Amino acid sequence: MRLADLDYALPPELVAQEPPAERSDARLLVLDRVTGTRRHGAIGELPELLRAGDLLVLNDTRVIPARVYGRRPSGGRLELLLVRPLEDADGEWEVLVRGTPRPGERVHLAEGAGEWVVPLRDGTWRLKLVVDGPVLAWLERVGEVPLPPYVARPGGPTASDRERYQTVYAAAPGAVAAPTAGLHFTPALLATLASAGVEMRTLTLHVGPGTFQPIRTDTLAAHVMAPERYVVPPETAGRVNEARAAGRRIVAVGTTTVRALEAAGGDGRLRAGPGEARLFIRPGHRFRMVDVLLTNFHLPRSTLLALVAALAGWDHIRTAYEDAVRRGYRFYSFGDAMLIT
């Protein structure tokens, strides 16, 4: 499949700039991935749309305030996104940076400093940080919520974004972007799903640049995904494997959950423990772990759109997206949702 095929027209006014008034206010397009038939409803209908016995898998990663601003010794301004700590060196992080640092150059930061070590890949650098206390605590004091660039509000992120660009079940700090399908859930909706007989388990995939970096190759097959760290708890692996053996459906909440499940279960059995998801799921992928997907609407020509096209077929997805545009659905991170059954 060529990148140019993975496209659709989206009026800019349909890109959601704010979350809905309440998390569960989102609209929901339900797509049958076999027949292509569609219906329109609301997120609050999920307990009726899912089945007793379904196993809902959620990504419990927590977004860190990973965006910070610094200055070069010359005074030039730098924008940094702290992606992940590097395990082979204390205090060193992989950092996505706008600008052109040089190895050995210092960077002045709020309440701290850093020194560029070496470039890594795709615009990221190794940065040695010198801050007071743990880096995550420092980020909580000086960092900014890393909203995606299409959320282009005057003044940037607000205090409320620290809550609304975070799932209610977020537990493991480490993501630089939210697993946005999970933003629609409230404690009440989760309780209603449990009462309806839907089982729930969590895993962790720390969303990194691999999820949102653009595809720069003409063909999807030539694109290489940056790895993202995940952990599958033993209880989650056991319950998923039991559910599959019993013929129950695995319902993934978000593309990041799909990527972790398919990466850790490529042989048809989900393996517990940590790992790195390097899998680029695109049309032609054989799904071994996922039957149903709850997801938001994704950017044209993106790896996330390729994933949903792999699950439902590009023809069905393109038609559903065209329908969503006609009906004025809200798109992207703070937008509405799609349930692919």
Protein Blocks (a to p, Z undefined) as FASTA:
>chain_A
ZZklmgcdddfklpcfbdcfblklpccddddfknopacdddfklmmmmpcehiacdddfb
dcddfbccdddfkopacddddfbdcfkbghiacdddedjddehiacddehiacddfbdce
ehiacdddddehjfklmmmmmmccdddfklccehiaafklmmmmccfkbfbghifbdcfk
lmmpcfklmmmmmmnopacddddddddfklmpccfbfbfklpccddddddddfklmmmmm
mmmmnopacddehjklmmmmmmmmmnopacedddddfbdcdehiacfkbmbdcdddddeh
ifklmmmmmmnopklmmmmmmmmmmnopaehjllccdddZZ
